[in-house]
């Protein structure tokens, strides 16, 4: 984190942390187990260089919550990455997943991990054996 805004995000998150369902879901998914599914989709690892990749885990997390939560929860869930993926980077990553067929395998693995823990998620809601209510204001 290198800017005042980046420094202030963790402070802003403290104000909403008690109601953030993502903070409860995050440790339930083994994000690193998903990385091998998408790592072959990155093509700029040659000596020629190119635009640096954004970490695969950050990209998977980005797609997972892209439409569910506001900016502060979003950044916290991504573990405050140095570089946030822009809309085009997210779109290209989604297209790579879809074109390769990895999207179905990836999301199947994510939903399986949550299902095994008794969690059912629909946009804006989350059922976790009634221990945790869904956030009141999904985006």
VOBA-1610 file (N, C-alpha, C; in pm, whole numbers, padded with zeros to 5 digits, always signed):
BEGIN
Unk+00086-00118+00000Unk+00000+00000+00000Unk+00089+00122+00000Unk+00065+00209-00096Unk+00158+00319-00111Unk+00095+00457-00109Unk-00036+00468-00103Unk-00097+00600-00103Unk-00179+00621+00024Unk-00214+00745+00047Unk-00297+00777+00163Unk-00430+00703+00155Unk-00487+00694+00033Unk-00614+00623+00016Unk-00598+00476+00055Unk-00488+00413+00010Unk-00465+00274+00045Unk-00448+00257+00195Unk-00385+00353+00259Unk-00368+00348+00403Unk-00503+00361+00474Unk-00592+00444+00418Unk-00720+00469+00483Unk-00820+00355+00465Unk-00803+00271+00364Unk-00898+00162+00341Unk-00909+00066+00460Unk-00798+00019+00517Unk-00813-00068+00634Unk-00886+00002+00750Unk-00864+00131+00765Unk-00935+00206+00869Unk-01084+00215+00838Unk-01118+00242+00712Unk-01259+00247+00673Unk-01324+00110+00689Unk-01248+00004+00662Unk-01302-00131+00673Unk-01341-00164+00817Unk-01266-00114+00912Unk-01296-00140+01053Unk-01439-00100+01089Unk-01491+00003+01021Unk-01627+00051+01049Unk-01734-00046+01001Unk-01703-00128+00902Unk-01803-00220+00850Unk-01768-00367+00875Unk-01655-00393+00936Unk-01605-00530+00948Unk-01701-00623+01022Unk-01778-00571+01114Unk-01870-00656+01188Unk-01984-00711+01105Unk-02014-00648+00993Unk-02124-00693+00907Unk-02077-00752+00775Unk-01948-00767+00756Unk-01894-00815+00629Unk-01891-00967+00625Unk-01981-01025+00549Unk-01989-01170+00538Unk-01867-01228+00466Unk-01803-01148+00381Unk-01684-01197+00311Unk-01572-01232+00408Unk-01563-01159+00516Unk-01459-01188+00616Unk-01481-01326+00677Unk-01606-01370+00680Unk-01637-01503+00733Unk-01621-01612+00628Unk-01647-01577+00502Unk-01637-01674+00393Unk-01492-01697+00353Unk-01412-01593+00353Unk-01274-01600+00305Unk-01195-01719+00358Unk-01190-01743+00489Unk-01108-01855+00537Unk-01169-01993+00506Unk-01291-01996+00456Unk-01355-02124+00426Unk-01319-02177+00288Unk-01259-02094+00204Unk-01222-02135+00069Unk-01070-02142+00060Unk-01022-02253+00010Unk-00878-02269-00012Unk-00845-02208-00148Unk-00819-02078-00147Unk-00795-02004-00271Unk-00674-02057-00346Unk-00570-02095-00273Unk-00449-02143-00339Unk-00472-02272-00417Unk-00570-02352-00377Unk-00598-02475-00450Unk-00658-02446-00588Unk-00709-02324-00608Unk-00771-02287-00735Unk-00671-02230-00836Unk-00558-02185-00786Unk-00458-02119-00872Unk-00412-02206-00989Unk-00383-02334-00969Unk-00338-02416-01082Unk-00441-02425-01195Unk-00567-02406-01165Unk-00670-02414-01268Unk-00660-02300-01369Unk-00605-02186-01325Unk-00603-02069-01414Unk-00463-02025-01455Unk-00360-02080-01394Unk-00225-02032-01421Unk-00185-02049-01567Unk-00235-02150-01635Unk-00198-02170-01776Unk-00262-02066-01868Unk-00355-01986-01816Unk-00422-01885-01898Unk-00337-01760-01914Unk-00231-01748-01836Unk-00142-01633-01846Unk-00037-01660-01953Unk-00022-01563-02044Unk+00065-01584-02160Unk+00186-01490-02163Unk+00203-01401-02072Unk+00313-01305-02084Unk+00426-01334-01986Unk+00460-01460-01974Unk+00570-01497-01885Unk+00699-01524-01962Unk+00712-01464-02078Unk+00832-01483-02160Unk+00937-01378-02124Unk+01056-01396-02178Unk+01163-01299-02152Unk+01134-01165-02219Unk+01044-01163-02317Unk+01009-01038-02383Unk+00937-00943-02288Unk+00882-00997-02184Unk+00812-00912-02088Unk+00668-00892-02127Unk+00622-00769-02115Unk+00482-00739-02138Unk+00422-00683-02012Unk+00295-00656-02017Unk+00228-00603-01899Unk+00230-00709-01789Unk+00271-00673-01668Unk+00278-00772-01561Unk+00139-00827-01527Unk+00137-00955-01496Unk+00012-01018-01455Unk-00029-00972-01316Unk-00157-00966-01295Unk-00210-00952-01159Unk-00225-01092-01106Unk-00191-01111-00981Unk-00193-01243-00919Unk-00324-01318-00948Unk-00312-01446-00980Unk-00428-01527-01015Unk-00533-01531-00904Unk-00487-01540-00781Unk-00580-01546-00668Unk-00659-01415-00659Unk-00592-01302-00679Unk-00662-01174-00680Unk-00767-01172-00790Unk-00735-01227-00906Unk-00831-01228-01017Unk-00950-01319-00985Unk-00926-01434-00926Unk-01036-01525-00891Unk-01126-01459-00787Unk-01064-01400-00684Unk-01142-01331-00581Unk-01222-01215-00641Unk-01160-01145-00736Unk-01226-01032-00801Unk-01355-01077-00870Unk-01345-01183-00946Unk-01464-01232-01015Unk-01570-01282-00917Unk-01524-01342-00810Unk-01616-01398-00710Unk-01705-01291-00648Unk-01648-01176-00624Unk-01726-01072-00553Unk-01757-00950-00636Unk-01723-00953-00764Unk-01735-00834-00849Unk-01870-00765-00837Unk-01976-00840-00833Unk-02108-00778-00830Unk-02176-00783-00694Unk-02105-00832-00593Unk-02171-00853-00465Unk-02155-00741-00364Unk-02041-00675-00362Unk-02012-00585-00251Unk-01955-00451-00293Unk-01954-00357-00200Unk-01899-00223-00222Unk-01747-00221-00222Unk-01692-00108-00253Unk-01549-00091-00275Unk-01463-00126-00153Unk-01502-00086-00034Unk-01419-00112+00084Unk-01414-00262+00113Unk-01528-00329+00112Unk-01529-00474+00132Unk-01452-00544+00021Unk-01468-00494-00100Unk-01401-00550-00216Unk-01250-00548-00195Unk-01194-00433-00161Unk-01050-00421-00141Unk-01002-00507-00024Unk-01081-00511+00083Unk-01042-00594+00197Unk-01039-00742+00158Unk-01141-00787+00086Unk-01150-00927+00044Unk-01032-00964-00046Unk-00985-00871-00125Unk-00870-00896-00212Unk-00738-00883-00138Unk-00744-00859-00007Unk-00628-00848+00079Unk-00542-00727+00039Unk-00609-00616+00007Unk-00545-00488-00024Unk-00427-00502-00120Unk-00453-00552-00242Unk-00340-00570-00334Unk-00277-00437-00372Unk-00149-00440-00402Unk-00078-00320-00445Unk-00142-00262-00571Unk-00185-00350-00659Unk-00242-00307-00786Unk-00379-00372-00803Unk-00480-00288-00820Unk-00616-00339-00842Unk-00636-00368-00990Unk-00701-00479-01022Unk-00728-00506-01164Unk-00833-00407-01217Unk-00809-00357-01337Unk-00907-00267-01397Unk-01014-00349-01469Unk-01115-00280-01522Unk-01228-00349-01585Unk-01184-00437-01702Unk-01092-00388-01782Unk-01047-00467-01897Unk-00970-00591-01854Unk-00887-00579-01753Unk-00812-00694-01702Unk-00909-00800-01650Unk-01010-00757-01578Unk-01110-00850-01526Unk-01184-00916-01642Unk-01223-00835-01740Unk-01296-00888-01855Unk-01212-00991-01930Unk-01084-00959-01957Unk-00996-01052-02027Unk-00977-01181-01950Unk-00963-01171-01820Unk-00948-01290-01736Unk-01074-01377-01745Unk-01190-01313-01736Unk-01317-01386-01747Unk-01327-01455-01884Unk-01285-01385-01990Unk-01289-01442-02125Unk-01193-01561-02138Unk-01075-01551-02079Unk-00981-01663-02081Unk-01041-01785-02012Unk-01102-01761-01897Unk-01164-01871-01824Unk-01273-01937-01909Unk-01357-01855-01968Unk-01468-01906-02047Unk-01420-01980-02172Unk-01328-01920-02245Unk-01279-01980-02369Unk-01209-02113-02345Unk-01145-02126-02231Unk-01071-02249-02201Unk-01158-02354-02133Unk-01278-02313-02089Unk-01364-02406-02016Unk-01327-02419-01869Unk-01225-02346-01827Unk-01180-02354-01688Unk-01283-02290-01594Unk-01365-02199-01646Unk-01461-02130-01560Unk-01553-02228-01486Unk-01605-02326-01555Unk-01696-02422-01492Unk-01623-02503-01384Unk-01500-02544-01414Unk-01421-02620-01317Unk-01387-02535-01194Unk-01344-02409-01220Unk-01307-02318-01112Unk-01424-02290-01019Unk-01538-02247-01077Unk-01652-02213-00992Unk-01711-02338-00928Unk-01703-02451-00995Unk-01746-02577-00932Unk-01666-02605-00806Unk-01534-02579-00813Unk-01447-02602-00697Unk-01478-02504-00584Unk-01504-02376-00618Unk-01538-02276-00516Unk-01669-02314-00448Unk-01773-02340-00529Unk-01905-02371-00471Unk-01901-02502-00392Unk-01820-02598-00437Unk-01807-02725-00364Unk-01750-02700-00224Unk-01645-02615-00217Unk-01586-02585-00086Unk-01688-02521+00007Unk-01767-02429-00046Unk-01869-02363+00036Unk-01980-02460+00072Unk-02023-02541-00024Unk-02129-02639+00000Unk-02089-02737+00109Unk-01965-02781+00107Unk-01915-02874+00209Unk-01919-02814+00349Unk-01923-02682+00356Unk-01929-02614+00485Unk-02070-02566+00517Unk-02168-02611+00437Unk-02307-02578+00462Unk-02346-02436+00425Unk-02276-02374+00331Unk-02302-02235+00294Unk-02366-02231+00155Unk-02477-02159+00145Unk-02546-02137+00018Unk-02545-01988-00010Unk-02495-01947-00126Unk-02487-01805-00159Unk-02565-01778-00287Unk-02646-01674-00281Unk-02708-01614-00398Unk-02673-01468-00391Unk-02678-01400-00504Unk-02642-01259-00505Unk-02722-01184-00397Unk-02649-01122-00304Unk-02712-01042-00200Unk-02757-01120-00078Unk-02741-01252-00080Unk-02781-01331+00036Unk-02676-01435+00067Unk-02678-01481+00188Unk-02587-01587+00227Unk-02651-01662+00342Unk-02663-01793+00327Unk-02718-01875+00434Unk-02607-01959+00492Unk-02574-01934+00618Unk-02467-02008+00684Unk-02523-02067+00813Unk-02613-02161+00798Unk-02674-02225+00913Unk-02723-02121+01014Unk-02775-02011+00964Unk-02831-01900+01041Unk-02736-01837+01143Unk-02606-01868+01135Unk-02509-01806+01224Unk-02476-01664+01180Unk-02477-01640+01047Unk-02439-01511+00993Unk-02546-01460+00898Unk-02602-01342+00924Unk-02699-01286+00829Unk-02626-01229+00708Unk-02697-01220+00595Unk-02637-01159+00476Unk-02617-01011+00501Unk-02518-00953+00434Unk-02498-00808+00445Unk-02626-00738+00407Unk-02652-00628+00473Unk-02775-00552+00449Unk-02774-00476+00318Unk-02656-00440+00268Unk-02654-00352+00150Unk-02561-00404+00040Unk-02595-00519-00021Unk-02510-00564-00132Unk-02525-00471-00251Unk-02418-00460-00327Unk-02418-00371-00443Unk-02454-00451-00566
//
